[in-house]
């Protein structure tokens, strides 16, 4: 048996999987604020691990988290609200269990490649749109990886010179304009809404689709998204681009118009090879499943 842990900016998923990577049981926890400390995260993870370990024979624990992985340590955790995360003490507590620690977007992408929306394609790109924008690139079904850092941080390519400040310290990053969290914050502020759930926000945007404020918000999001997609397509020439994370819950607002504009505008170099834009099939389970995939 295996344990998969998906540690995200606004959501934590922990699941029990069998040796065929089938998800048997899962616990999910949403959070609104940043973690106060590294210790708080480790304590939360440990409590769930203890529960599953006490009831099952666990061979592998996979942890998927934002940032760069270096010797069981994560760095550049901008969207978690902390600077680093060292899993060494946690690993030491379970000496008979193997740990696998990797970037969360790369992990979710592996799950979509093997079991989800990308299983038919050789060359593909995965974008995880939530608190930020994580990403992964596959050529001939092989994950492209850099030696020094995790790499392929497509969410931090610049799409607006001297643009909005990103959590990473740069300005004009793709995720600053197109992460779902940033769009939700911007839209709620412009509509002067109280704190509402994502589900309710979707309903409000649909109800007010003729509202000029809503129309402008959606149009701007799609236009910036097309800039990012154009760069990605021209660089990697994928057969498909899979959109995951909380974007899938906003499908009715963005997806159809985004695909239509991509196909009808001349925003890519090779006009005869516009890739498929597909939605992630595994949704929030992708990170949990991908956490145990090597």
C-alpha positions in Angstrom: 0.0 0.0 0.0 1.0 3.6 -0.6 0.3 7.0 0.8 0.0 10.0 -1.6 0.1 13.6 -0.2 -0.7 16.6 -2.3 0.3 19.8 -0.5 -1.0 22.8 -2.4 -1.4 26.5 -1.8 -5.1 26.3 -0.7 -5.8 22.5 -0.5 -4.2 19.4 1.0 -5.1 16.0 -0.1 -3.9 12.7 1.5 -4.8 9.4 0.1 -4.3 5.7 0.5 -3.5 3.8 -2.7 -3.0 0.2 -3.6 -0.1 -1.1 -5.6 -1.9 -0.4 -8.9 -2.1 3.2 -7.8 -5.9 3.1 -7.3 -7.1 5.6 -4.8 -8.9 3.7 -2.0 -9.5 6.4 0.6 -8.7 10.1 0.9 -8.9 13.0 3.3 -9.0 16.6 2.0 -8.5 19.8 3.8 -9.0 23.3 2.4 -7.3 26.2 4.0 -7.7 30.0 3.5 -4.5 31.3 5.1 -0.8 30.6 4.7 0.8 28.2 7.0 2.4 29.9 10.0 5.5 27.7 10.1 7.3 24.7 8.7 6.5 22.8 11.9 2.7 23.3 11.4 2.8 21.6 8.0 4.9 18.7 9.2 2.6 18.1 12.2 -0.4 18.1 10.0 1.1 15.6 7.5 2.4 13.4 10.3 -1.0 13.1 11.9 -2.5 11.7 8.7 0.4 9.4 8.0 0.1 8.0 11.5 -3.6 7.2 10.8 -2.9 5.3 7.6 0.2 3.6 8.9 -1.6 2.3 12.0 -4.2 0.6 9.8 -2.2 -0.6 6.8 1.1 -2.0 5.7 2.7 1.0 3.9 5.6 0.6 1.5 5.9 4.1 0.0 4.9 7.6 1.0 4.9 10.1 -1.8 4.7 13.9 -1.1 4.0 16.4 -3.9 4.6 20.0 -2.9 5.3 23.3 -4.7 8.9 24.4 -5.1 12.3 22.9 -5.9 13.3 19.5 -4.4 16.9 19.3 -3.1 17.8 16.4 -0.8 14.4 16.0 0.9 14.1 19.8 1.2 11.8 22.1 -0.7 12.7 25.7 -1.5 10.9 28.6 -3.2 7.5 27.8 -1.6 6.1 31.2 -2.4 2.5 30.1 -2.5 2.6 28.3 0.8 3.7 31.4 2.8 6.9 29.9 4.0 10.5 29.9 2.7 11.5 26.3 3.0 10.3 22.8 4.1 12.6 20.1 5.3 11.1 16.6 5.3 14.2 15.0 6.9 12.7 14.7 10.5 9.5 13.2 9.0 11.4 10.7 7.0 13.4 9.7 10.0 10.3 8.8 12.0 9.4 6.1 9.5 12.7 4.3 8.7 11.1 1.3 7.2 9.1 3.3 4.6 10.5 4.7 1.4 9.7 8.3 0.7 9.4 10.0 -2.7 9.3 13.8 -2.7 8.7 15.8 -5.9 7.2 19.0 -7.3 3.4 19.0 -7.1 2.7 20.1 -10.7 5.1 17.6 -12.1 3.5 14.9 -10.0 -0.1 15.8 -11.1 1.1 15.9 -14.7 2.5 12.3 -14.4 -0.9 11.1 -13.2 -2.7 12.8 -16.1 -0.1 11.3 -18.5 -0.6 7.8 -17.3 -4.2 7.7 -16.3 -5.9 10.9 -17.4 -6.3 13.4 -20.2 -2.8 13.0 -21.6 -2.6 9.3 -21.9 -2.9 9.3 -25.7 -0.3 11.9 -26.5 3.5 11.9 -26.9 4.2 15.6 -26.7 2.2 17.5 -24.2 2.2 20.3 -21.6 0.4 20.3 -18.3 -0.7 23.6 -16.6 -2.0 23.4 -13.0 -3.9 26.6 -12.4 -4.8 27.3 -8.8 -3.0 29.4 -6.2 -0.3 29.9 -8.9 0.5 28.2 -12.2 2.6 25.0 -12.0 3.7 23.2 -15.1 5.3 20.2 -16.7 6.4 19.4 -20.2 6.6 15.9 -21.9 8.4 15.1 -25.1 7.9 11.6 -26.3 6.1 11.0 -23.0 9.3 11.8 -21.1 9.2 14.5 -18.5 11.7 17.2 -19.2 13.8 17.9 -16.2 16.6 20.4 -15.4 19.7 19.4 -13.4 20.0 22.4 -11.1 16.4 23.1 -10.1 12.9 21.7 -10.9 12.8 23.9 -14.0 10.1 24.5 -16.6 8.3 27.1 -14.4 6.1 28.3 -17.1 3.9 30.2 -14.6 6.9 32.6 -14.1 7.5 33.5 -17.7 7.0 37.3 -18.2 3.9 38.1 -20.2 3.7 41.8 -19.2 6.8 44.0 -19.0 6.9 45.9 -15.7 3.6 44.3 -14.8 2.0 43.3 -11.5 4.3 42.1 -8.7 4.4 38.3 -8.3 4.9 36.4 -5.1 8.3 35.3 -6.5 9.5 38.9 -6.6 9.4 39.3 -10.4 6.9 41.5 -12.2 4.5 40.5 -15.0 4.6 36.7 -14.4 2.0 34.5 -16.2 0.6 33.3 -12.9 0.1 36.8 -11.7 -2.5 37.4 -14.4 -3.9 33.9 -14.9 -3.8 31.9 -11.7 -7.4 31.2 -10.6 -6.7 32.6 -7.2 -5.6 36.0 -8.6 -8.6 36.1 -10.9 -11.0 35.3 -8.1 -9.5 38.0 -5.9 -9.7 40.6 -8.7 -13.2 39.7 -9.7 -14.6 39.7 -6.1 -13.0 43.1 -5.5 -14.4 44.6 -8.7 -17.9 43.2 -8.0 -17.6 44.3 -4.3 -18.5 40.8 -3.1 -18.1 39.5 0.4 -16.1 36.4 1.0 -17.8 33.7 -1.2 -16.9 30.2 -2.2 -15.6 29.3 -5.6 -18.8 27.5 -6.4 -20.8 30.6 -5.5 -18.5 32.9 -7.5 -19.1 30.7 -10.6 -22.8 31.1 -10.1 -22.5 34.9 -9.7 -20.4 35.3 -12.8 -22.9 33.3 -14.8 -25.8 35.2 -13.4 -24.1 38.5 -14.2 -22.6 37.5 -17.6 -24.1 40.7 -19.2 -22.5 42.9 -16.5 -19.7 44.9 -18.2 -17.4 44.4 -15.1 -17.8 40.6 -15.5 -17.4 40.7 -19.2 -14.2 42.7 -18.9 -12.8 40.5 -16.2 -13.4 37.3 -18.3 -12.1 38.9 -21.5 -8.9 40.2 -19.9 -8.2 36.8 -18.3 -8.6 35.0 -21.6 -6.5 37.5 -23.5 -3.6 37.2 -21.0 -4.0 33.4 -21.1 -3.6 33.4 -24.9 -0.3 35.3 -24.5 1.0 32.6 -22.2 -0.4 29.7 -24.4 1.1 31.3 -27.5 4.6 31.3 -26.0 4.2 27.7 -24.7 3.0 26.4 -28.0 5.7 28.1 -30.1 8.5 26.8 -27.8 7.4 23.2 -27.2 5.0 22.4 -30.2 2.8 20.1 -28.0 0.1 17.9 -29.4 -2.0 18.9 -26.4 -2.1 21.2 -23.4 -3.9 19.9 -20.3 -5.4 22.5 -18.0 -5.7 21.3 -14.4 -6.0 22.6 -10.9 -9.1 24.6 -9.9 -9.4 25.8 -13.5 -11.5 22.8 -14.2 -14.2 24.1 -11.9 -14.4 27.3 -14.0 -14.8 25.5 -17.3 -18.2 27.1 -18.1 -16.7 30.6 -17.7 -13.4 30.3 -19.6 -12.8 27.1 -21.5 -15.0 27.3 -24.6 -14.1 30.9 -25.3 -10.4 30.2 -24.8 -10.4 27.3 -27.2 -12.5 29.3 -29.8 -10.1 32.3 -29.7 -7.0 30.1 -29.8 -8.3 28.3 -32.9 -9.6 31.5 -34.7 -6.7 33.9 -34.0 -3.2 33.8 -35.5 -1.4 33.7 -32.2 0.9 30.7 -32.9 3.8 30.4 -35.4 2.8 27.1 -37.0 -0.8 27.8 -38.0 -1.5 24.3 -39.0 -0.6 22.6 -35.7 -2.6 24.3 -33.0 -2.7 21.8 -30.1 -5.7 20.3 -28.4 -6.7 22.1 -25.2 -8.0 19.5 -22.8 -9.2 19.6 -19.2 -7.6 17.4 -16.5 -9.7 14.3 -15.9 -8.4 13.4 -12.4 -9.1 16.8 -10.8 -7.9 17.0 -7.2 -6.9 13.4 -7.2 -4.1 14.0 -9.7 -1.6 15.3 -7.1 -2.3 12.4 -4.7 -1.9 9.8 -7.4 1.1 11.5 -9.0 2.8 11.8 -5.7 3.6 8.0 -5.7 4.6 7.9 -9.4 8.3 7.8 -10.3 
